[in-house]
């Protein structure tokens, strides 16, 4: 599958699985009055939104370039991943507040073996989705897939915490129901913050990192007749960059040869560096 189809499948699987899990979790949360299970339910509702954003964002990002968007719609990935991160931050705060209230009020829940079954089903599904999205992210490096991957990992940890609180509640230790919900919410908050900052950097047109810039400069300097590389700048257009650079060539070269060298460099950089979408080379005879 290509990048677009993979992300589309991730979004679709997320919507279906999270809708199913939200229904069974909400049913058990109402029955048991468990703070941790209700926090898990709220998180699943947020995951439905996240998966929907993944699906829509990927659909927009996959639209080819046109007159209004000369370099495609790649930044849509980061706009929608930022929306996902904001929802994660809000959900984390809500879960944290509810968990603190549960601890202060010393709320208890009704134990049921069905609570354990729901937790195990959730962990099994979410762990499978986590490893699946992790594999796709390593292949495509799509931030929407990364956001989904983080969601599935968070859900696994959150539900594991819920499972522990349910088991401890069976022995009368109800305080852990709220405590585990609070600890998990903090983890979700920082995961959401990480995705938010990554999206923000791209949307604010952060340049390519210095390490890769140095690799490109070294690559260009290895070419015949290239004396120096100057004024190397990059512009983010989604998950890729436009590179603009000036190369010094011997003044004895004719115009045709100089432009041919520049064209070859543009082609070779795009071919050898996956993060580069387009290259613009200016020639400076010296």
N, C-alpha and C positions, 0 to 999 in steps of 0.2 A: 504493500500500500504506500502511496505517496503521502507527503506531509498533510495535505488537505483532507484526504480520505481518512487518515489515521486520527486526526483531531476530531473529525465529524463522528467517527465511531466512538471515541472516548466520551464525547458529549452525550450521544444517544444512550450509551450504556449507563452513564451516570444518572441520567434522568429516570430511566426505568428502574434501576436498582435502588436509588434513593427514595423514589416514590413508594416502592414496596416496603422498604425498611421504615420509612416514616409512619406508614399506616400501622404496622405491627408494634412499633415502639410507642406510638401515641395511645394505642389501645391498652398496652400494659402499664403505661405511665398513669392513665386515668384509674385503672383498676388498683394499682399498688400504691399510688401517691408517692412514688419515688422521685426525689429531686434530681438524682443522677440520671434516671431514665428520661425524665422530662427534658433535662438539658441535652441528652442524646437526641431526643425527638426534634428539639429546636435546631440542633446542628444538622440533622437530616433534611429539614425544611430548607435550611440555608444551602445545603449541598444541591438540592433540586435547582435552586436559583443559580448556583455556580455552574452546574452542568448546562443549564439553559444558556447562560452567558458564553460558555465555551462553544456551544453549538452555533449560536448567532455570530459571535466574534469571528469564528473560523470561516463562516460562510461569507462574511463581509471581506475578511482578509484575503480570501481566495479569488475575489473579483480581479480580473486583469487590469492593467493600466489603461487609462482613457484620457480624454482631453482635460478633464478636471483634476485627475490624479495621474500625472505622468509616470510616476514610479510605483504604481500599484496602490493597494490599500493595506499594506503590511502593518501599519501602526494600529489598525483595528484590534489586533491581538493584544496590544498593550493597554488600549483603552478599556477593553472588556476584562482583562486580567486585573486592572486597577479596580473596576467595579466589584469583582469577586473578592479582592483583598479587603475592600471597605466593608463588604457584608461580613467577611470573616471577623474583622475587628469589632463590628457591632454585635455579632453573635457571641463573641468571646466575653464582651462586657456584660451582656445580658445573662449569660450562663454564670459568670462570676458573682453578679449581684444576687441571683436566685440561690446560688450555693451558700453565700454568706448568710442570707435570710434563713435558709434551712438549718444552718448550724446554730445561729442565735436563738431561733424559735424551738430548737431541739426537735425538729420534725421527725416523725417515724414513718415507715412505710410498711405495707402489707407484703410479707414475703410470699413468693410463689415460685415453684420450679419453672414455670413458664417464663419468668424473668431471665433465668439462666439460659433457657433455650433461645430466647430472642437475642440475648447477648452473643451466644455462640454462633448463631446464624449470621449476625451482623459482622462479627470478626472474620468469619470464613469468607463472606462476600467481599468485604472491604480489603482484606489482605490480598485476595486474588486480584482485585482491581488495581491495588497499589503496585504490585509487581508487574502487571500488564502495562500500566501507564509509565512506570519507571523505564521499562524496556523501550517504549516508544519515544520517551523524552530523550534518552541517550542517542537514539537514531536521528530525531528531527530537531531537537533543541527548541521546541515550541513552548513559549511561556504559558500558553493556555493549557497545554498538557501538563506542564510543571505545576500549575495551580491545582489541577484535578488530582495530580499525584499527591500533592500536599494535603488536599482534602481527604483523600482515602487513607493516608497515613494517620492524619489527625483523628479520623473516625475510628480507626482501629484502636488507637491509644485511648480515646475517650470511652469507647465501649468496653475495653479491657478494664478501665477504671470503674465503670459501672458494674461490671461483673464482680470485681473485688468487693465493691461496696455492698452488693446484694448478698454475697457470701458472708461478709462480716455482719451484715444486718441479721442474718439467720441466727447468729450467736449473740445478738443484742447490741452490737456496736454500731448504732445508727449514725453517730457523728461522722463516720467516714463517708457516708452518702453525700453530704455537702462538701466535705473536705476534698474528696477526689474530684468532684465537679469543679471546684475552685482551682485546683492545681492544673487540671486539663485545660480550663479556659485560658490560663496564663500562657500555656504552650501554644494554643490556637492563636492567641493574640500576636505573639511574636512571629509565628509562621505567616500570618496575614500581613504583618508589618514588613517582612522581608520581601514578599511579592509586590507590595505597594511601592517600596523604594526602588525595586528593579524596574517596574513599569514607569515610574516617575522619571528615572534617569533617561530611558529611551525617549519618552515623550518630550523631554526637555532637550533632545538632540545632543546627548552626551557623545563624545567622540570615541573612536575605536581605542581600545586599551594600548598602552605604550609597547607592551611586549609584542603584540601582533603588528603594530606599526614598524617596529624594528625588524621583524621578520620580512615584511614586505620590502622595506628599504634594502635589506641585505640581498633579497631575491633580485631586485631591480639592478643593483650594483654589480651583480654577477654577470649581467648581460654585456655583450661586446659594445664598445664605444661609449658606454655610460660613465661619465666622469663624476657626477654627483647627483644627489636627489635633494631638492629643496622645496619649501612651502608645501609640506605634506599635511593635508587636512581631510577630515571625513565628516559625513553627514548621515545620521541614522534615518533609515526609511523602513521602520519596522524592525525585523530581526536581522536585517542586512544593512550595509553601508555603501554610500557613494564615496569613492576616494578621488581626491583632486591633488595632483602633484606636478612639480616642475622638474625636468631633468636637464642636466648640462650635457651637451654633445659637442664634439669637435667642430669648430667653425668651418673647417674645410669640407664638411659633408654638404652635398647639395640638398635642396628643399625636399625633393622626392624621397631621398633616402632617410632623411630625418623624420619625416612623417610616417614612413613605413616602420621605422624603429618604434615610434610612439604607438602606432596601431598594434604592433606585436606585443608590446608591454601591456597595453590595455587588455588584450585578449588573454595573455598568459596569467595576469594577476587574477582575473575573474575565474579562470580555469583552475588555478592552484589554491585559491583561498575562498573557502565556502561562505565566509561572512561578507564578502564583497559582491555587491549587486552590479555596480557599474564603475568604470574608471575613466577619468578625464586627465589626459597627460598634456602638459604644456612643454614646448621645446625651447631651450635657451642655448643658442650657439655661443661657444666661448673660444 
